[in-house]
Amino acid sequence: MSVTLLAGTATASVAVASETPAAAPAAALAPTAPVENLIVGYKSSASEASSNSAAADDATAKGKKAGKKAKFDRRLGTGAALVNLGGTVAPAEAADVMAQFRADPDVAYVEPDTRAYATAVTPNDTEYAKQWDLFEPTAGMNVPAAWDKTTGSGVTVAVIDTGYVAHSDLASNTVAGYDFISSSAYARDGGGRDSNPADEGDWNATDGECGLGSKASNSSWHGTHVAGTIAAATNNSKGIAGIAYNAKIQPVRVLGKCGGSTSDIVDAITWASGGSVAGVPANATPAKVINMSLGGPGACGTSYQNAINAAVARGTTVVVAAGNSNADAAGYSPASCNNVINVAASNRAGDRSYYSNYGSIIDIAAPGGETRRATDTPGTVTTPENAILSTLNAGTTTPGAEIYKPYQGTSMAAPHVAGLAALLKSANSALTPAQIETAIKNNARPLAGTCTGGCGAGLADAAATVAAVTSTPPAPAFENTTDVTIGDNTTVESPITVTGKTGNAPAALKVGVNIVHTYIGDLKVDLIAPDGSVYTLHNRTGSGTDNINQVYTVNASSEVANGTWKLRVNDNAGGDTGKIDSWNLTF
């Protein structure tokens, strides 16, 4: 199989300020911006330290001396008094009031009530303003707000693609990779597999060169474009910003002239995730995330599935592009494999991109952009500002000068999610691939536009997902993420085997259910306990609403915790189908 690119009260008992607070830098004591409030700490011997009325009288008196209408506002948790200056005043006027407090021996300290701001600032990369896919509220992935918590440090992302063409906006974030193209003719480097993953170009000189219907084309430098979205160097006053800009990119070359073979890609998946491949040195820096912006027609084969399953078992999250054929992704591979995060593409308006594959097998959508509108002439570039800008090369065949260029495709959507996976793994190294997938889907937001055919859980939201994995416990250990197809008028089950628990299940057993279906009014969903007891979670409500993504609470205190639990779904009508995407149990 050959695959191709997919681009207060009056008095109070309160804490008091320290008698001898640590000395503050002089700059911290003098207001440098307009001030609305002051924070005043009184010594414990002062009546103002424990009496709100005394503090109020003192604020009024000192304000009057400075020519301001100062008044006591409230008591802080530290015992200090918040004093309002009657509106925002200039720094010099605030300093006059502060001088009155400082002159009072009963005052331990006084300081302006300054403002704090999120520390994530706009990157100084020269092309950042064009990266709508990261920050625009309508259809961007809300990435900047995630950077306060994580930037991808400590995580390697393998880009299984065309390899890497040197680019100064990527060089500092690139680690050693490998060239897995076994055919020297397709590799264009004079030999087979080797330790140099340099992109030698994937151009086709003539029509038909790569099979019936193939067209002549220039080199795409596809892997370098994908890599830039994931981890281009950031705040370096040039180019673009990467989503996980402190992560490392591992280029793994599998696509050359006329695409790439399943056998080479399977070995690349194995090696990138830390597995052994005969004749290839061990990977010194195994990847915790793999991005595969590639694919071809046909259902997932055993070779792909076995390699992916083994990679996931090693702790590597595998992200794949859904495909660019405006068709059901179930008919494309590796998009149709289990244990992957299957990514559809959305455009700048928040709709499914016109070319993107779709269907019940999609897990999530991410910005893939559009270099042209669906009605524009194929092959033209009419809306480059609405595509995904990233690192590239100007060479038409062999490498030339480094550039930046907008591309469209599910190939561009997948690295957005791979970058997010790297952020999550960096923020919480204990997360498993299943937990990362669940977190991304559970914290997605609805697409601003429409997605005919199905775009999974919605648009990936970086900030919301990072916040979820850093402020709450990770997703439960008992989880099944294997897709189970729900056909018309069928009943299907998905099992979870629980071990290591003592006694019975809790009275508030949490059952997380993620079902992709286009008419949930057709469905009855039951939790089946190990002894066969049935707990109904959903019973043919919701009419034509899409999808069930909900956590149910079940009183399972009469059930032994250990054993095989099942999620049973019955479809009782024709015309709409779907799948059990994942489900979990929290004890």
Protein Blocks (a to p, Z undefined) as FASTA:
>chain_A
ZZddeddcfbdcdddddfbdcdddfklmpccbdcfbdcddddfkbmklmmmklmmmmmmm
mmmmnopacddfbdcfkopacddehiacdfklmmmmmmmmmmpmkbmbdcdddddddfbd
cdfbfklmmmmmlmpmklpghlmmmmmmogoiaiacddddebjaddfklmmmcccdddfb
fbfklnonopacdfblcdebjadfbghkloghiacdddfklmmmmmmmmmpcehklpaja
dfblmbccddddfbdehiiafklmmmmmmmmnopacehiacdfbdcfbdcdddddedddd
fklmmmmmmmmmnopacdddfbjnhpafklpcfklpghiacdddddfkopacfklccdjk
bmbdcdebjabdfkbcehiafblmlmccddddfbfkbccdddddddedjklmmmmmmmmm
mmmmmmmmmbcfklmmmmmmmmcccdfbdcehiaajbjcdfklmmmmmmmbccddfbdcf
bdcdddehiacddddddehiahjadfkdccddddddfblklpccddddfkopacdfbghi
hijaghjaddddddfklpcfbdcdddddddfbehiacddfbdcddZZ
